[in-house]
Amino acid sequence: MDTCIQKIREIAFQLLDKKEVEKVIGFSNGTIPMATSPITIASKQDTEKLVFNSTCGLNLANYIRQQKGKIAVIAKGCDSRNIVTHIIENQVKRDQVYIIGVPCNGMINKSKIKSLFEDEIQKFEEDGDSLIIESSSKKEKLKKNDYLRENCRLCQHRNPVIYDVLAGDLVKEQIIDVPYPDVEKIAALEADARWIHFQDLTKNCIRCYACRNACPLCYCPTCFVDESGPQWVGKGQDKTDINTFHFLRAFHCAGRCTDCGACAEACPMDINVRDFTRKLNKDTFDMFGWEAGLDLTKRPPLDAYSPDDPNDFIK
Amino acid sequence: MKFITIDKKNWAKGIEKSRETYRLFGPVKDKNGVFIRTLEKDMLPDMTINDSIMSVKSVLFPQTEKILFTTLDEAKEDHHIMKRVEFDSSPRAVVGIRPYDAKAIELVKMNFDTDDYRDPYWCDAYEATTFVGVGINKPGPFDFSTSAGTGPFSESGLDVLMADLDNAYLAKILTGKGEAFMKSCGFEKNTDEKESQALFDILRKEAEKNISSHIDTGKLKGKTVLELHEAPFWDDIAFACINCGTCTFVCPTCWCFDIQDETKQKSAGRFRNWDTCMSPLFTKHATGHNPRDSKTQRVRQRFMHKLKYFPDKYDKGIMCVGCGRCVKSCPVNIDIREVCKIMNSYEKNN
């Protein structure tokens, strides 16, 4: 993946040089270890600022709506699926985005890595399949594959599903026999234990809404939690209100979520909000054979009507 | 100034003893990191971690606080008349906070306790609270407190400052409140004032030397508000921002709140919740007009408030204590140190 950055920069340079796009949306280096930051590049001289590595865990499809003119965007497998979803949902037009596809080997689980250290990480380097991480008290060399985010470990769409150009060779897709082990584990719990699991999951939520705001799907002009007339949900730290937000947000993403992991990545409290969305991803897969963002010609199952729908109530 | 030595072997017992008088709060490890929470029975403050994810501000200013209540039952004489929720004025102590958090309380006080207005909820809590801090021997890489008007052994805002000496704590009593707390713990072993102060000075210098992160705010004052407000860099700074409120919620100096009324059958409550200037709702008028409708405007507001409006209004330095929490927690790595650098070095027509 580290070799593709030169290619990304070259492509971006050419696009801006030939004025084919107004700007390129990508990642730049962060100011702290294991951080990268979304950036927009409008001048070809600035294309050197673009980087791509295993810390680019946010989803850039979240940044392509409401842009003026034609833009280019760097897209991993999941980002590209959200671009497809945006196109289907009329949030962008296909000819308005130039997609620089990046075949992806997975992003790292930053909190898992942080938990190996008592003190703050001061240095992070990536060398092929190895991660070299240093704090003031110790140095660790880790195998990247052991520290992938859960969604990346279980990902079956590492290659972009839609692109105008590729910045690297396509990678081999993983075949995952049990794609939802986490959902099955929670589903197997007794009702009480399941409730406790979710109560514990959201315990530290501060309602910053980073999960919602990092999500490309959450583009409602006014989110239901922000509505004031009528007010659907209380705004304080009452547990019922916090859970209402998480439950409803997840339902709103049913059949649309690509499990890109941006929500969990953005959460300052390390809440794995994917525990909610993945259950619905599994349901839409089991019931409709549906995975979001793979096909520009098909609408998500929950906003489509079909005469041969298996359910009776609709007929 | 009085100094007390506390053998760590006696620490737990002393803390336990203080519960006869105080409700205790302090750093507590949870699954995602350290939080400042109520110390339930048998819980001790975690004195080993440099900083907590959330700051100490919630002890005086909870994220959600019921402030008033009333009945909607019109058969009752006092229906619809809001009354203050009974306030627990019993003494509370926050033990093990970092000096920059205490400095932040002082900054927040400038807002809640002014000549014209006294916020009763915050001020009553403040008056009931004793702040027992512990110096940071080894500041982390995100700590830029020394260039934000405080530091790893800053005394400002604290009632007691302790130094961790491996087997013992050396406590410097800074106020009468601090003295009363130490007495309630049974910690009364005085030590030589001169020697103790010398030791504090050494520890402070050593710790300050270890601070590797700095900001320069020297030129901000000389620039006009409009010059910075109209500067061309805000769109670039704001681009990555997703407008979550993480930076404001983890910030020990962010004090903005929202008032919400909630009703349940015949009872009604008025709550105050933390609010965030990152949210479009923060400034949305009842007319539907929003003076800070764009992301850039909101991001600019946050940094202008911290680094320009506040220093201009109060002349007490910036509204930031350099704890680095927002730097670490920001999902898109917007770094106040970088923004400060851009603002401080900006020259119009440059």
Interface residues (C-beta under 8 A of the other chain):
Chain A: G30 T31 I32 A35 T36 S37 P38 I39 T40 L58 N62 Y63 S111 D119 E120 Q122 S136 K203 N204 I206 R207 C208 Y209 A210 R212 N213 A214 D226 S228 G234 K235 G236 Q237 D238 E265 A266 C267 P268 M269 D270 I271
Chain B: D30 K31 N32 G33 F35 N50 I53 M54 P62 Q63 T64 K138 G140 P141 F142 D236 F239 A240 I242 N243 C244 G245 T246 F249 V250 D258 Q260 E262 F271 N273 T276 S279 P280 L281 V327 K328 S329 P331 V332 N333 I334 D335 R337 E338
